């Protein structure tokens, strides 16, 4: 008689879809599902979603897992979620109007007023965030100002709302709370002065990521899982994405390459940067994530692929692989426009230097990837200085597929690059592994069973990359000078 494998379920409420995975102790994903939902743009800079779509997607995705596995073997569920995304809740925990995702930029004036009231430097020192209009409390203030939302409505994050639907209790974890813009990292509590400046009166109670509540009985019956199965509160997508990659201690860096790129290192203690170059996020258990985000990476690759008449970003990566770095023109990849990363300069624009009549599409593609690598190197240099514990770069996401990108990233940073190309859902995987660790005492170092492709840095290319980065930065500085 064989022993039945016990499974945990990871749910990731992402920007465009909900991902669900069922995972065993060896890190093997035995079933997965993905259900998408639309984002509405009723006006310039808007990005709205219907919370009901999230719940429908969750039910459908978990229905699929229940069909593909034995639900009686499920032992825990944990959540990961996009950040920051606002859901205002009225009486009975019912959403008031649409949710506003992190892509919504209409509250920038409100963000500026909150930052002016508290002080931008004070906010960073207190919350670890570079405050702007995309934080939840700024979005809420705009809605109240316009009379769209009652001032006393509850300000909640997307994952917080999903947790309420699954368990009946509204809670938020520290990493998600950081995305509100009013979480005091030092005292691990809400900052009353910042909430007041944003006219926020109601927020969820704070609880650790491993907080567990039983799944609602009607949902347990729907899926056929144990009636007492716990649902763990979980953490932000960047935090559990890093966990799924294996970033559990200082040293390794998580590199999640998508439409934009998230670069996250880990510190055992609270670290703030004198120049405010990285954001600070509480991690899933102990320690802090030091996060830097490059804005237009995958989106820039998609743009150039379209410009060159290629059918996909992957085709651009294949094209870049055919060109030598030494013949590639310089490309500044600030196509959003502007850049965060280690620069935080909204005035930067994309640019090229060194184009000739002999420049090929492959060389232009290689130049764009090299520009993204140069900004990645800048971020990783900052994180290396902050943590003093260099380790490998653990890459996931479609943006990490091109071999030229990974080879250049290894050579430019002098770190090994591990690519997890066959695992698409590291945030959901991280949630499931976290649940297994907390509920079933799975090994602390458990990661996906799928082995990574490893590229070691080539020391003979260190000088080439030092020169390339110097030229890249000189071009950036000359652009800044021209546009002053």
C-alpha positions as CSV (number, residue, x, y, z in Angstrom):
1,X,0.0,0.0,0.0
2,X,1.5,3.3,-1.0
3,X,1.4,6.4,1.1
4,X,-0.7,9.2,-0.3
5,X,1.3,12.4,-1.1
6,X,0.2,15.4,1.0
7,X,-0.2,18.6,-1.0
8,X,-0.3,22.3,-0.3
9,X,-2.1,24.9,-2.5
10,X,-0.5,28.2,-3.5
11,X,-2.7,31.0,-4.9
12,X,-1.1,34.1,-6.6
13,X,-3.5,37.0,-7.3
14,X,-1.5,38.7,-10.1
15,X,-2.0,41.7,-12.3
16,X,-3.6,39.8,-15.2
17,X,-4.5,36.4,-13.8
18,X,-4.8,34.2,-10.8
19,X,-2.4,31.4,-10.7
20,X,-3.0,28.2,-8.6
21,X,-0.6,25.4,-7.9
22,X,-0.7,22.1,-6.0
23,X,2.7,21.2,-4.7
24,X,4.2,18.1,-2.9
25,X,7.0,18.0,-0.4
26,X,9.7,17.5,-3.0
27,X,8.7,20.8,-4.6
28,X,7.0,19.1,-7.5
29,X,4.1,21.0,-8.9
30,X,1.5,18.2,-9.6
31,X,-1.2,20.5,-10.9
32,X,-1.6,24.1,-11.9
33,X,-4.2,26.5,-13.3
34,X,-4.3,30.1,-14.5
35,X,-7.4,32.2,-15.0
36,X,-7.2,35.7,-16.5
37,X,-9.3,38.8,-15.9
38,X,-9.4,42.2,-17.7
39,X,-8.1,45.6,-16.7
40,X,-10.4,48.6,-17.7
41,X,-9.0,52.0,-18.6
42,X,-12.0,54.3,-18.6
43,X,-9.7,57.4,-18.7
44,X,-6.1,58.4,-19.1
45,X,-3.8,56.8,-16.4
46,X,-6.6,54.6,-15.1
47,X,-6.2,50.8,-14.3
48,X,-9.4,49.3,-12.8
49,X,-10.4,45.7,-12.1
50,X,-13.6,44.2,-10.8
51,X,-12.9,42.3,-7.5
52,X,-15.7,39.9,-8.5
53,X,-13.5,38.8,-11.4
54,X,-10.8,37.8,-8.9
55,X,-13.2,35.6,-6.9
56,X,-14.6,34.0,-10.0
57,X,-11.0,33.3,-11.2
58,X,-10.1,31.8,-7.8
59,X,-13.0,29.5,-7.7
60,X,-12.4,28.4,-11.3
61,X,-8.7,27.8,-10.8
62,X,-9.1,25.9,-7.6
63,X,-11.9,23.9,-9.2
64,X,-9.3,22.8,-11.8
65,X,-6.9,21.7,-9.1
66,X,-9.7,19.8,-7.4
67,X,-10.3,17.9,-10.6
68,X,-6.7,17.1,-11.2
69,X,-5.7,16.0,-7.7
70,X,-7.2,14.4,-4.7
71,X,-8.6,17.3,-2.6
72,X,-8.7,15.2,0.5
73,X,-4.8,15.3,0.4
74,X,-4.7,19.1,0.6
75,X,-3.3,20.2,3.9
76,X,-2.9,24.0,3.6
77,X,-3.6,27.0,1.3
78,X,-1.5,30.2,1.2
79,X,-1.8,33.5,-0.7
80,X,0.4,35.7,-2.7
81,X,-0.8,39.0,-4.2
82,X,0.0,41.9,-6.5
83,X,1.1,45.1,-4.7
84,X,-0.1,47.8,-4.4
85,X,-3.8,47.4,-5.5
86,X,-6.6,49.1,-3.7
87,X,-10.0,47.7,-2.7
88,X,-12.3,50.0,-0.8
89,X,-14.7,48.0,1.4
90,X,-18.1,49.1,2.7
91,X,-20.5,47.5,5.2
92,X,-20.2,43.8,5.3
93,X,-16.8,43.8,3.6
94,X,-18.4,44.5,0.2
95,X,-16.2,46.3,-2.4
96,X,-17.1,49.9,-3.1
97,X,-16.5,50.5,-6.8
98,X,-13.8,48.9,-8.8
99,X,-10.3,48.0,-7.5
100,X,-7.4,50.2,-8.6
101,X,-4.2,48.3,-9.6
102,X,-0.6,49.5,-9.1
103,X,-0.7,50.7,-12.7
104,X,-3.3,53.4,-11.9
105,X,-1.5,56.8,-11.9
106,X,-4.4,59.2,-11.3
107,X,-3.5,59.9,-7.6
108,X,-0.1,61.4,-8.1
109,X,-1.3,64.9,-6.9
110,X,-2.7,63.3,-3.7
111,X,0.6,61.4,-3.2
112,X,2.5,64.6,-3.5
113,X,0.3,66.3,-0.9
114,X,0.6,63.4,1.6
115,X,4.4,63.4,1.1
116,X,4.5,67.2,1.6
117,X,2.5,66.9,4.8
118,X,4.8,64.2,6.4
119,X,8.0,64.9,4.5
120,X,9.3,62.6,1.8
121,X,12.5,61.8,3.6
122,X,10.6,61.1,6.8
123,X,8.2,58.8,5.0
124,X,11.1,56.8,3.5
125,X,12.9,56.5,6.9
126,X,9.7,55.4,8.6
127,X,8.2,53.1,5.9
128,X,11.0,52.2,3.6
129,X,9.0,53.4,0.6
130,X,9.5,56.1,-2.0
131,X,6.0,57.5,-1.6
132,X,3.9,58.5,-4.6
133,X,0.4,58.3,-5.9
134,X,0.4,54.6,-6.5
135,X,0.3,53.6,-2.8
136,X,-3.1,52.6,-1.5
137,X,-3.6,55.5,0.9
138,X,-3.0,58.0,-1.9
139,X,-5.5,56.2,-4.2
140,X,-8.0,56.3,-1.3
141,X,-7.5,60.0,-0.7
142,X,-8.2,60.8,-4.3
143,X,-11.4,58.8,-4.2
144,X,-12.6,60.5,-1.1
145,X,-11.7,63.9,-2.5
146,X,-13.8,63.2,-5.6
147,X,-16.7,61.9,-3.5
148,X,-16.4,58.4,-5.2
149,X,-15.8,56.6,-1.9
150,X,-17.0,57.3,1.7
151,X,-14.2,58.6,3.9
152,X,-14.9,55.8,6.4
153,X,-14.6,52.9,3.9
154,X,-12.0,50.3,4.7
155,X,-8.7,50.6,2.8
156,X,-7.7,47.1,1.8
157,X,-5.2,45.4,-0.5
158,X,-6.2,42.8,-3.2
159,X,-4.8,39.9,-1.3
160,X,-6.4,41.1,1.9
161,X,-9.8,41.0,0.2
162,X,-9.3,37.5,-1.2
163,X,-8.3,36.3,2.3
164,X,-11.5,37.7,3.7
165,X,-13.5,35.9,1.0
166,X,-11.8,32.6,1.7
167,X,-11.9,32.8,5.5
168,X,-14.3,35.5,6.6
169,X,-11.7,37.6,8.3
170,X,-10.0,40.8,6.9
171,X,-6.2,40.8,7.8
172,X,-3.1,42.1,6.2
173,X,0.5,40.9,6.5
174,X,3.5,43.3,7.0
175,X,4.8,43.0,3.4
176,X,1.4,43.9,2.0
177,X,0.9,46.6,4.6
178,X,4.2,48.2,3.2
179,X,2.3,48.8,0.0
180,X,-0.2,51.0,1.7
181,X,2.5,53.6,2.3
182,X,1.8,53.9,6.0
183,X,3.4,50.9,7.7
184,X,6.1,51.8,10.3
185,X,9.0,49.3,9.8
186,X,10.6,50.2,13.1
187,X,7.6,49.6,15.3
188,X,5.7,47.1,13.1
189,X,2.5,49.1,13.2
190,X,0.4,51.5,11.2
191,X,1.6,55.1,11.3
192,X,-1.3,57.2,12.5
193,X,0.1,60.5,11.3
194,X,0.4,59.2,7.7
195,X,-3.0,57.6,7.7
196,X,-4.5,60.9,9.0
197,X,-2.8,62.8,6.2
198,X,-4.4,60.5,3.7
199,X,-7.9,60.7,5.4
200,X,-7.8,57.0,6.1
201,X,-9.8,55.9,9.1
202,X,-10.2,52.1,8.6
203,X,-7.4,49.6,7.7
204,X,-7.2,45.8,8.3
205,X,-5.6,44.4,11.4
206,X,-1.9,43.4,11.0
207,X,-0.9,39.8,11.4
208,X,2.2,37.7,10.6
209,X,2.4,35.9,7.2
210,X,2.0,32.5,8.9
211,X,-1.4,33.5,10.4
212,X,-3.9,30.8,9.6
213,X,-7.7,30.7,9.6
214,X,-9.9,27.8,8.5
215,X,-11.3,27.9,5.0
216,X,-15.0,28.7,4.8
217,X,-17.1,25.6,5.1
218,X,-19.0,26.2,1.9
219,X,-15.7,26.4,-0.1
220,X,-14.3,23.3,1.6
221,X,-17.4,21.5,0.5
222,X,-17.2,22.9,-3.0
223,X,-13.6,21.6,-3.5
224,X,-13.9,18.5,-1.4
225,X,-10.9,19.4,0.8
226,X,-10.7,18.8,4.6
227,X,-13.2,21.0,6.5
228,X,-10.4,22.3,8.8
229,X,-7.8,23.1,6.2
230,X,-6.0,26.3,7.2
231,X,-5.5,29.3,4.9
232,X,-2.3,31.1,5.5
233,X,-2.3,34.9,5.1
234,X,0.9,34.8,3.0
235,X,2.7,37.8,1.6
236,X,3.3,40.1,-1.3
237,X,4.1,38.6,-4.7
238,X,7.7,39.9,-4.7
239,X,8.3,38.3,-1.3
240,X,6.9,34.9,-2.1
241,X,8.3,35.0,-5.6
242,X,11.7,35.3,-4.0
243,X,10.8,32.5,-1.5
244,X,9.8,30.3,-4.4
245,X,13.2,30.9,-6.1
246,X,15.0,30.0,-2.9
247,X,16.0,33.4,-1.6
248,X,15.6,32.6,2.2
249,X,18.8,34.3,3.5
250,X,21.1,37.2,2.6
251,X,23.3,36.5,-0.4
252,X,21.2,35.2,-3.3
253,X,19.2,37.8,-5.3
254,X,15.8,37.2,-6.8
255,X,15.5,38.6,-10.4
256,X,11.9,38.4,-11.7
257,X,12.0,39.4,-15.3
258,X,8.6,40.3,-16.8
259,X,7.0,43.5,-18.2
260,X,9.1,45.2,-15.6
261,X,11.9,43.6,-13.6
262,X,12.0,43.1,-9.9
263,X,15.4,42.7,-8.3
264,X,15.2,41.7,-4.6
265,X,18.0,41.0,-2.1
266,X,17.6,40.0,1.5
267,X,18.9,41.5,4.8
268,X,18.8,40.0,8.2
269,X,18.3,43.4,9.7
270,X,16.4,46.6,8.7
271,X,18.5,48.5,6.2
272,X,17.7,51.9,4.7
273,X,19.6,53.6,2.0
274,X,20.9,57.1,2.5
275,X,19.9,57.9,-1.1
276,X,16.6,56.0,-1.0
277,X,17.6,53.8,-3.9
278,X,15.8,50.7,-2.7
279,X,12.5,50.0,-1.2
280,X,12.3,47.9,2.1
281,X,9.7,45.2,2.5
282,X,9.3,42.9,5.5
283,X,9.8,39.3,4.4
284,X,7.6,36.3,5.1
285,X,9.2,35.3,8.4
286,X,12.3,37.3,9.6
287,X,14.4,39.8,7.8
288,X,13.7,42.4,5.1
289,X,13.7,42.5,1.4
290,X,15.6,45.3,-0.4
291,X,13.7,45.8,-3.6
292,X,14.5,47.7,-6.8
293,X,12.3,47.8,-9.9
294,X,13.3,48.5,-13.5
295,X,10.3,49.9,-15.3
296,X,10.5,49.2,-19.0
297,X,12.3,46.0,-19.6
298,X,10.0,43.3,-21.0
299,X,7.8,46.1,-22.4
300,X,10.9,47.6,-24.1
301,X,11.8,44.2,-25.6
302,X,8.2,43.8,-26.9
303,X,8.4,47.3,-28.4
304,X,11.6,46.7,-30.3
305,X,10.4,43.3,-31.5
306,X,7.3,45.0,-33.0
307,X,9.5,47.7,-34.5
308,X,11.7,45.1,-36.2
309,X,8.7,43.1,-37.5
310,X,9.3,40.1,-35.2
311,X,6.4,38.0,-34.0
312,X,7.3,37.9,-30.3
313,X,9.7,39.2,-27.6
314,X,11.2,35.7,-27.6
315,X,12.2,36.1,-31.3
316,X,14.1,39.3,-30.3
317,X,16.0,37.3,-27.7
318,X,16.9,34.7,-30.3
319,X,18.1,37.6,-32.6
320,X,20.2,39.1,-29.9
321,X,21.9,35.8,-29.2
322,X,23.4,36.0,-32.8
323,X,25.2,39.4,-32.2
324,X,28.5,40.1,-30.4
325,X,28.3,42.6,-27.5
326,X,31.3,44.5,-28.8
327,X,29.5,45.4,-32.0
328,X,26.2,46.3,-30.3
329,X,25.3,50.0,-30.1
330,X,24.7,51.7,-26.7
331,X,21.0,51.7,-25.8
332,X,19.5,53.5,-22.8
333,X,16.3,51.4,-22.0
334,X,14.3,54.2,-20.3
335,X,11.2,53.8,-22.5
336,X,8.5,54.2,-19.9
337,X,9.8,57.0,-19.9
338,X,11.8,57.5,-16.7
339,X,13.4,54.9,-14.5
340,X,13.3,53.7,-10.9
341,X,15.9,51.0,-10.3
342,X,18.8,52.7,-8.5
343,X,18.2,56.1,-10.3
344,X,14.7,57.3,-9.5
345,X,14.7,59.8,-12.3
346,X,11.4,60.4,-14.1
347,X,13.1,62.6,-16.7
348,X,15.2,59.9,-18.4
349,X,14.4,58.9,-21.9
350,X,15.4,56.1,-24.2
351,X,18.3,56.8,-26.5
352,X,20.9,55.1,-28.7
353,X,24.5,55.9,-29.5
354,X,26.8,54.3,-32.0
355,X,24.3,53.4,-34.8
356,X,25.8,53.1,-38.3
357,X,24.7,52.0,-41.7
358,X,26.2,48.6,-40.8
359,X,24.3,48.1,-37.6
360,X,22.2,45.0,-37.9
361,X,18.8,44.3,-36.2
362,X,20.6,41.6,-34.1
363,X,23.1,44.2,-32.9
364,X,20.4,46.6,-32.0
365,X,18.6,43.9,-30.1
366,X,21.8,42.9,-28.2
367,X,22.3,46.6,-27.4
368,X,18.8,46.9,-25.8
369,X,19.4,43.7,-23.7
370,X,22.8,45.1,-22.7
371,X,21.3,48.4,-21.6
372,X,18.9,46.5,-19.3
373,X,21.8,44.5,-18.0
374,X,23.7,47.7,-17.3
375,X,20.9,49.0,-15.1
376,X,20.6,45.6,-13.5
377,X,24.3,45.8,-12.6
378,X,23.7,49.2,-11.1
379,X,21.0,47.8,-8.8
380,X,22.9,44.7,-7.8
381,X,26.0,46.8,-6.9
382,X,23.8,48.8,-4.5
383,X,22.4,45.6,-3.0
384,X,25.9,44.1,-2.7
385,X,27.0,47.1,-0.8
386,X,24.0,47.0,1.5
387,X,24.2,43.3,2.4
388,X,27.9,42.6,2.0
389,X,27.0,39.0,1.1
390,X,27.3,38.3,-2.6
391,X,25.5,35.2,-4.0
392,X,24.0,33.9,-7.2
393,X,21.3,35.7,-9.1
394,X,18.2,33.6,-9.4
395,X,16.3,34.5,-12.5
396,X,12.8,33.7,-13.5
397,X,10.3,35.1,-16.1
398,X,10.1,35.4,-19.8
399,X,12.6,38.3,-19.8
400,X,15.4,35.9,-18.6
401,X,15.0,33.5,-21.6
402,X,17.6,35.0,-24.0
403,X,21.0,33.4,-23.4
404,X,22.7,36.7,-24.3
405,X,20.9,38.4,-21.5
406,X,21.9,35.8,-18.9
407,X,25.5,35.6,-20.1
408,X,25.8,39.4,-20.0
409,X,24.2,39.5,-16.5
410,X,26.7,37.0,-15.1
411,X,29.7,38.8,-16.7
412,X,28.5,42.3,-15.8
413,X,27.9,41.5,-12.1
414,X,30.5,38.8,-11.5
415,X,27.8,36.5,-10.1
416,X,26.5,33.1,-11.2
417,X,23.1,33.3,-12.9
418,X,20.6,30.5,-12.2
419,X,17.7,30.5,-14.6
420,X,14.4,28.8,-13.7
421,X,12.8,28.8,-17.1
422,X,10.6,25.8,-16.8
423,X,8.7,27.2,-13.7
424,X,6.4,30.0,-14.6
425,X,4.6,30.5,-11.3
426,X,7.2,31.2,-8.7
427,X,4.9,33.4,-6.6
428,X,2.2,30.7,-6.3
429,X,4.9,28.1,-5.8
430,X,6.5,30.2,-3.1
431,X,3.1,30.4,-1.4
432,X,2.6,26.6,-1.5
433,X,6.2,25.9,-0.2
434,X,5.7,28.5,2.6
435,X,2.5,26.7,3.6
436,X,4.2,23.4,3.6
437,X,7.0,24.7,5.7
438,X,4.6,26.2,8.3
439,X,2.0,23.5,8.4
440,X,3.7,20.3,7.5
441,X,7.3,21.1,8.6
442,X,8.7,20.7,5.1
443,X,12.5,21.3,4.8
444,X,13.4,25.0,5.1
445,X,15.4,25.0,1.9
446,X,12.8,23.3,-0.2
447,X,12.5,24.7,-3.8
448,X,11.1,23.5,-7.1
449,X,12.3,20.1,-8.2
450,X,13.1,21.5,-11.6
451,X,16.9,22.2,-11.8
452,X,18.1,25.6,-12.9
453,X,20.3,26.4,-15.8
454,X,23.5,27.9,-14.4
455,X,25.9,30.4,-16.2
456,X,29.1,31.2,-14.4
457,X,30.7,34.7,-14.9
458,X,33.6,34.8,-17.4
459,X,36.4,36.8,-15.8
460,X,38.0,37.5,-19.2
461,X,35.0,39.8,-20.0
462,X,35.2,41.9,-16.8
463,X,37.1,44.7,-18.5
464,X,34.7,44.7,-21.4
465,X,31.8,45.1,-19.1
466,X,33.5,47.8,-17.0
467,X,34.1,49.8,-20.2
468,X,30.5,49.1,-21.4
469,X,29.0,50.3,-18.1
470,X,31.2,53.4,-18.1
471,X,30.0,54.3,-21.6
472,X,26.4,53.6,-20.7
473,X,26.6,55.9,-17.7
474,X,28.3,58.6,-19.6
475,X,25.5,58.6,-22.1
476,X,22.9,58.8,-19.3
477,X,24.7,61.7,-17.7
478,X,25.0,63.6,-21.0
479,X,21.2,63.1,-21.5
480,X,20.6,64.5,-18.1
481,X,22.8,67.5,-18.8
482,X,21.0,68.3,-22.1
483,X,17.5,68.2,-20.5
484,X,18.2,70.3,-17.4
